[in-house]
Amino acid sequence: MFAKVLSSAVLGVDAYTVTVEAHLENCYPARFFTVGLPEGAVKESKERVLAAMKNSGFRIPNKRITINLAPADIRKEGSAFDLPIAIGILSALGYINEKYLDKIMLVGELSLDGALRPIKGVFPICLNAKKNGIKAILLPEKNTKEASFVDGIRIAGAKTLKEVADILNDEKEIKQVAQVDLSSIAGLQDYTQDFSDVKGQEQVKRALEVSAAGGHNILLIGPPGSGKSMLAKRLPTILPKMTVDEALETTKIHSVTGLINTEHGIASTRPFRNPHHTISDIGLVGGGPVPKPGEVSLAHNGVLFLDELPEFKKSALEVMRQPLENGEVTISRAKISLTYPSNFMLVAAMNPCPCGFFTDSRNDCTCAGMSIQKYLSRISGPLLDRIDIHIDVPAVPFEELSKKEKSENSAIIRERVQQTREVQTKRFTKSANIHSNANMEKKGIEKYCQIDEQGKALIKQAMDHLGLSARAYDRILKVSRTIADMDGKSEITPIHLSEAIQYRSLDRDIWQK
């Protein structure tokens, strides 16, 4: 007795088709084997599958059951094979009509009583089914919202194994899920914070607006309690709304990790990831025995916030250099190499010294000069090179905290940011991998960041008197280009350069003493 069922598995952030083959023969006592490089939950599926079939009213005779997951040279992980394995066995026993099994894809986890539980990776699985010309997909009912954003394929949900069997036997009418109009994604916003909550810190809010407008990475430096984390958490609220393509890309990544919003079924809000400083290298950039996306990929099209930056392990910070430079991270193993997208904005925060009060006028710093230098040296030059804006975040005085007036809200700031981004989109139309001023390379800087003699004299004076390093030069030009765009100017003026120079705190002589 033999049967085949179509299913799917996730590899990286994409899915591939898996054929579940079930072979049954007489044997006493009964045996159950799963082959095709099963891992973890797949190995344990036999207990769930047998219990689910029995509790759904199906009689399972003593048989030797062999399940093959093809292709057999790729490791299989996850619980999505429970349903196709069960249907394969039931089909081989004659409980299921085979006429639909080569046209429909099945995925789902089974509970012991036969109920279907939701699985991870439904969005890329549906995209794979569509790509391979499969007519329909049957999955757990709780996954249908997420699946409904994939058009061109019939999608249906079920609550139990018995319901799936009845549908395949034409004993129950299939209820197709209505497709969702992708144009509705742009209107979905789910932010709980707003810039109007922030008291004072006008200069820092301006720096964050410049950062958002040009896609610049930013470092916030200030004493404890100055509001660095509060400001960072509100940065996603002023970024441009997600486009359809960005939402779909982000949904694929979040789907394979089980982070999809069950209400919307799609990642419509720019992600904000805030890993703890004890995170491992693998947790940050991805990997593991069965490679999974890391925090840099979960922050794709959003913000990665690293609080207490010097407290992160140096090795973890160094492995971030590739995703910061290329917008993707590659995980290489002996038999496979996977690439995850990781185009994010980096927002980092740190104290100015170990005690935290080096720049605080209200508290005395107790740190020696060498301890401050040792503290700052935990952040390598190459990583600092990839951060365009350094801004001091002073403690907020009581007068500002006690004000009842609300400051400018995120929606107003986001509108200005959106307009500035549109200017950059037009500028870089012919550049496939450049979408904002922060992504400009040397040729782009030379072309779009030209300054007059007065501007050159200003930068030279800043480098001489403020002790700005050579690496600050290109960063100043890129940031000043963004400020000029916000001002609606085609030329960079000394006013724009002056503001950009202020955003290079760590390059000043004060930090070298």
C-alpha positions, 0 to 999 in steps of 0.5 A: 500500500502506497500513497504520495502527498504534496507538502512544503518546508522552509529553508532560510526564508524561502520554501521548497516542495516536499513529497511525503511518501507513505508505504505500508505493509503487514508487520507484527508488532507495528513499526513506524519509520521516518526517513529523509533526514528528519530532525527534532519535531519531525522525528517525534511526529509519529506519536502525534500522528498515530494518536491523532488518527485514532482519536479522529475515529480511524482504525489503524491496523498493525502495519510497518509504516515507512514515511519518506520525505523527498528530497531526502538530502535536505534536513527537515525541521518543524511540525508542518509535516504532521498533516501530510504524513497522516493523510498519506497513511490514511490514503494508503489504508483506503480512507482517503480518495487519492484524486486530489493529492497531486493537486493540493498541498497540505501542511499543519501540526496535529494535536493528539485529539486530531485538532490542527494547530498553526505552523510557522512559515505559511507565507513562504510556503504559499508563495512556493505553492504558487510558484510551482503551479499547485492549485490549492493549499489546505492548512490550519484555520489559524494560518489562513489570515497570513496565507490570504495575502498570496494571490493566484492560489486557492487557500482553505483552512481546516480545524481537524484531521477529520475535517481535512479527510471529509474535504478530500473525500468530497463529503464536506464543501471546501470554504475558500479563503478570500484574497486580501487586497495588497493595496490595503497594507499601506494603511495598516499601522500598529505603533503604540509610541509617539514622538509627542510623548517626548519632553524636551530633547529638540536637538536629538529629535531633529537628529533622529528626523535627519537619520530617518530622512536619509536612512543614516545609522545613529548613535545616542550618547548620554547619561542614564535616564536622559531618554535614549531608549525612549527616543530610539523606540519612537524612530520607527514611527517617523519612518516612511510607511511600508511599501507592498514589497517591503511588507511582503519581504518582512512578512516572509522573515517573520513568518518563518520565525512565528512572529506574524501579527495574527490580527493583520496576518502580515508585517505592516509595521516597520519592525523594531528589534531590541536584543539584550547585550548578552546576545550571541553572535548567532542570535544577532546575525543568524545561523545555528544547526538548522539555520534561522534568521537572526536579529539583523534579519528580523529588523529588515526594513525597520530598526535594530536598537542596540542599547548599551553598545559597549556592553555587547561582545566584541565578536557579536558587533564585528559580525554585524559589519557585513549586514551593515555594509551589504544589506544581507547576511550569508550563513555558510555551512558544509552542504549549504549556504543561505542568504538572509536580507538585513537592510535595517537602520542601526540605532545604538545608545551608550553612556559616555563613560563607565559611570555614565556622567562624563558629559552630565553637568549635574553629576561628577564623573568618577572615571579616570581618563584611561578607563573612559578610553578603554570603555570607548575602545570596545567599539571598533573603528570599522563599526563606528565608520558605519554610523553617520550620526553621533548625537549627545543626549543631555539630561532633561531639566525639570522645566522641560519635564513639567511642561504640559504642552505636547510636542510635535507628533510622529505623523507630522514628522513622518510626512516630512521624512516621506517627502525627503525620501521621495527626493532621494528615490528620484535621485537614485532611480538608475542605481539599483542598490541605492535608495537613500543618501546613507547608501551612497558610495564614493562616486555618489558622494562626489556627484551629489555632495559637491560643496563650494569653497566656503563649505570646504573652508568650514569643514577644514576649520572643523577638522582642525579645531574640533579634532574631527577624524578623516573618516568623518569627512564623507559622513558629514557630506552625506548627512549634509546632503540629507539636511539640504534635501529636507530644506528643499535645496539642490545645493549643499550650503555652509548652514547644512554642513554646520548642522552635519558637523554637530552630529559627529560627537565621538570624533571630537577632541574631548573624547581623546583626552 
